Amino acid sequence: MDTVEDIRPLSDRPFRHCEVCGARVAEDAKTCLMCGSALPEVAPATPAVAPTPRRFPFVRVILLGLIAVLILIGSVYVGWNLSRGQIGGELPTFTPTITNTPTITATPTWTPTPTMTPTPIPPQIYVVKAGDNLLEIAIEFGLTVDELKAYNNLESETIIAGDQLLIPPPTPTPGPPPTPQPGESAPTGEPYILYTVKRGDVLSTIAQQYGVTVAEIQKANNIPENSETIRVDEVLIIPQHAPTPVVEGNSVVVGTPTPRTSYAAPVMLYPADGMVIRGADAVVVLQWASVGILTDREYYQLEFIVPTKDGRDTIVEYTHSTAWRVPAELFPDSQVTERTCYWRVNIARLVTESGTPAYKIISRMDKRRSFQWEIKQP
C-alpha cells in the first residue's frame, strides 16, 4: 500500500549549531553527535499566520469608473472636432529650433594695393569779348567749334560779349612705352604724356597741374635751366616716371623710346573736309591728332597745296607740333577762280643732315583734306 509522506514546510529559523564544537545539529536534537555535549532546549516554532487580504473599497471603484468614462467621452469629443477642422488652429505648432553651425572662413593674408585716383582738373572760364566768335576762341584753346559747342551745350554759334564759356581742361596724350633694352627692367605705366601749350600757360602751372617739377619738364624738353620760355601750340613732354638706368661697362642704358618702323596716318581734325573759309584775314589753323611721342629725328610732315595764278604751290613743313597756322600771304589771288586748298599730314624721319636734309615717310598716307578759301563777300 502506498505510503503517505508527511511533507512539512521548511522552517524559517536559522540552522542550529553546537555551542562547544560548532557542528550543525538537528532542530530537535538534545545532544551533539560530534562532541556529546548537551544542547539547550529550543522553544517550539510559532506557526506562520497568513496575511489577511485587503479588500478594495467600493467607493474607489466607482471613482475610477467615472474617471475612465470621462476620459473616453473627452477623447471622442476631441476626435470629432478634429475631423471637422474646428480646433485645428488652436493646436500648438511645433517650431523646430535650428542651430546654425558657424562656418570658418579663412582670412586672406594679402593686402590690396590702393588705387591712386587722379584729381580732376576744373575747366577754365573764358569771358567773351566784343568781336569774338567761336572759331577764333576754339583755335586759341586748341579745340574745334563742335567741341566747344558740345561742352557748353550751345545750339548755335551765336555768342555775345560778357558770356562765359567753359574751356575743357587739356587731355594728356600718352606716348608709346619705351622698348626695354637688354638688361633693363621694363617700366610700369606710361613714361610720359604730351601737352600742347595754350595761351597764358607757364611752366610752373603746367608742372603743378601734372604733379612734376619745373626742372623735370625743362630736362625732358631740353629747355635751359635759366629759361622758362614756352610758345603757344608748342608740344611739351611731361615726364611721369624716370626708368632707372643700368650701367653696363662704360655705357649707360636709359629708357629712350625705340623709333617705330611705321605709324598710323595722323587724324586730321580741322578744318573739316570741304569747309568754306572766307577772307585773307581769317585765322586758318590746320590741326591734327597726336600719334604719340616722336623721337628727335621724327617729325610731322605737313603738305599744304594752295592755288595760285600760275597753278598750284606746295608748301612742306616739318614740326613736332600738332597745329600749323596758315600764313595770310598764302591767300589765293583774287584772279584765281578755283580756290580749293588741300592738306595732309604724314610722319617723316630725318635720314641725313648733310647738305639738304633728307626725310623718309614712315607712316601710312591718308587722302588729302580740302577747304575753300573764298574772298570775303562785301
Secondary structure, DSSP 8 states (H G I E B T S, - for coil): -----------SS--EE-TTT--EE-TT-SB-TTT--B-------------------HHHHHHHHHHHHHHHHHHHHHHHHHHHTSSTTTS--------------------------------EEEE--TT--HHHHHHHTT--HHHHHHHHT-SSS---TT-EEEE-----EE-------TT-----S-SEEEEE--TT--HHHHHHHHT--HHHHHHHTT--TT-----TT-EEEEE------EEETTEEE-------S-B----EEES-TTEEEE-TTS--EEEE---S---TTEEEEEEEEEEETTEEEEEEEEESSSEEE--GGGS--TT-S--EEEEEEEEEEEEE-SSS-EEEE-B-----EEEEEE----
